[in-house]
Amino acid sequence: MTAAENVCYTLINVPMDSEPPSEISLKNDLGNLISFPPPLEKGDVKLKTEALKKVIIMILNGEKLPGLLMTIIRFVLPLQDHTIKKLLLVFWEIVPKTTPDGRLLQEMILVCDAYRKDLQHPNEFIRGSTLRFLCKLKEAELLEPLMPAIRACLEHRHSYVRRNAVLAIYTIYRNFEHLIPDAPELIHDFLVNEKDASCKRNAFMMLIHADQDRALDYLSTCIDQVQTFGDILQLVIVELIYKVCHANPSERARFIRCIYNLLQSSSPAVKYEAAGTLVTLSSAPTAIKAAAQCYIDLIIKESDNNVKLIVLDRLIELKEHPSHERVLQDLVMDILRVLSTPDLEVRKKTLQLALDLVSSRNVEELVIVLKKEVIKTNNVTEHEDTDKYRQLLVRTLHSCSVRFPDMAANVIPVLMEFLSDNNEAAAADVLEFVREAIQRFDNLRPLIVEKMLEVFHAIKSVKIYRGALWILGEYCSTKEDIQSVMTEVRRSLGEIPIVESEIKKEAGELKPEEEVSVGPAQKLVTEMGTYATQSALSSSRPAKKEEDRPPLRGFLLDGDFFVAASLATTLTKIALRYVSLVQEKKKQNSFIAEAMLLMATILHLGKSSLPKKPITDDDVDRISLCLKVLSECSPLMNDIFNKECRQSLSHMLSAKLEEEKLSQKKESEKRNVTVQPDDPISFMQLTAKNEMSSKEDQFQLSLLAAMGNTQRKEAADPLASKLNKVTQLTGFSDPVYAEAYVHVNQYDIVLDVLVVNQTSDTLQNCTLELATLGDLKLVEKPSPLTLAPHDFANIKANVKVASTENGIIFGNIVYDVSGAASDRNCVVLSDIHIDIMDYIQPASCTDAEFRQMWAEFEWENKVTVNTNIVDLNEYLQHILKSTNMKCLTPEKALSGYCGFMAANLYARSIFGEDALANVSIEKPIHLGPEAPVTGHIRIRAKSQGMALSLGDKINLSQKKTSL
């Protein structure tokens, strides 16, 4: 361990706007220039306090101030003021206590005597804080004379003093065992007689680390009373049991009952740790069930959403284990109790977990609960996320019905009510589900058509109305249903012809031949992502109440004629089907004539000045085509309208199903543990101690993670080692050579900088000075070092990250050469570029969500493809690999070769930011087979930094490097 890692100073924030005081003025303030020991006035103490604070800040900033040491010992150390005593503890912690050759300063003997007196002080606060300070001392010569006083503090009447005395003894024993060799025995005796929970916890903690056998002896004597202990002691007991069973599996039987008991603890922290430990100690179904139940209780009872999410992650981890999945399947109903939490993120994770665990045994109960939840969300507006939650429930029910077709009949009637919902997103999900169900389950068609006709008149959204029209037109197969559809359409359209009836309505208010001004053209994006231009018509008519208007008529008068084109297709389908079902010529002609009348009146309306926007040419063409088809009734057209349409839907759904099955298969293959025929079988009873070390120590891992020292499992690629992330900061010929390893740990970046003195001089006050650019913030200033000739040291620097964008860390190394009269020397470091890829993770979203985000995000970055890759698919894979994004376009859509490719990519950062990309590339055939891929990549993100950084990353990594 280097000196830089060893020292941990108290961090003090200080405004740097004032001029630092001189050493003489500080001496005057500390000495107070009055005779001593007359009684001091309050003002004098205040003056000394302020001066001492300034001294501490100056020393923290690298000043030496050796001349002040005796002044402080003479005039400040004897004072009894508590604030000054507290400040002195900080001062003695940071002040250099040795001469340059490493010997203890003579003055420290006086300090040592003062602290011996403080350890015998009648005030428990002074005693306790002095003991805490002694934990930070690293000089054995200072501690030796204090040992009797420290031991005596173990018997003090106040628990604050006793618990700090235990900590002091522990750190002294750990650092200088020769000063107190009998510490474990002393603490064991203290623990047996101690009553206070915090003192017991500290003593037990020390025994765990210093003498585990004594800790186990103590635990054996009180194992039945563990439930009565305080939560802080229970936590330490869980840690001890984990460590003992980890090192010696034969001890499990002895302690597992204790862990079971601790699952019933009143403290959530103890329950959480006990459940986590139980899972690592035993894989028996009863143990897994007990741990899972404990996790579920914690999620339900804990109010903090972050805690809920963390514990949910633990449950998901349990589910990933194939042997534990069966146990969790029995707990699905308990897991669903978590849905009572209003937070959307918690509900989303819960529903996903429940969906992963659903089986034929529990799907019925799951569907009942979800149906109740859906009904609960109806007409509830107290929470802003209710609509999104309803959408989640609809999707979950959809997935259940697809996987378990028997459930569809139960689910459909409940969901169909939501087609008339104001929230278009949830209704669109229901519609998608209904479309899939009606195509796949023939037996449910009559039920779905009947329900659809019931809710048809109540649909408020034009997009849902179009979808419902299509379903009715496609799947109404009986004469009665076809007539019902026609009735509903007539009811929804109102009185016809529309133009005449509207003019009659407005008679007396205005003339129909009114001037209409054409507004500016408006660009719209169609469903396929292409652009369509519409010109808006504005009329000077006064607005009138439109509540009494039938829905379809309202859509048409608002200028939405796309629904009219959809209606024309529907009418054509049902008319052609009616002709094939009914033999009477009169009825056939009557039905076709009615359908043609409806289309004609809509065309007339579109061309008139009544709607807010005129009909588009596309819609005119579609309606005219339908009129022509009905007038001719050719068999070819009948086939196209009534067979080909359904066939294309069938192809799409089967492709989608195939894709889902493929992804589920991949998932199950990933989770299945394959055992080779010649793999050795490990028997728990025969396992040697050292063989258990293959499992990682969870407590050690969590401690390392907290310190930012976790070593992420590197990729299987042998080249992907730490050495690949080393950045050279200075040249080989510089007097100081430096290189840094950049370790990214979620929101922190730890720079591990190696500094090598390449000169024959001793470098003093060698300081690494860093600054940052971008959304990065330096947490602490690295402490100065003294480097011997040709010596080296490691300096650690922490940087906080606030958002996903490329950051730059730059700076220099400054140092003094011992004996040289010149100013400080400086070596400028090359910049360290922080890679955005460390924060971006692949994620997935639905097409609808992608389209919505694409429309909402305001930052777009267009990158021109400039690569040496000649294959379209290879280029796409290369981009995916170098940007950590996930391709949302299914493999089936990308398969085959046609000279061009379009794919949607999506990723999410660890800060919850979304990044979307659309790759549009082609192979220029006219340039020959070896021509590289050309095209564009458009990136969209909510923040500018994300869009630009991702674009830079793509630009840098477009070309494939030959190994």
Disulfide bonds with the S-S distance in Angstrom:
none
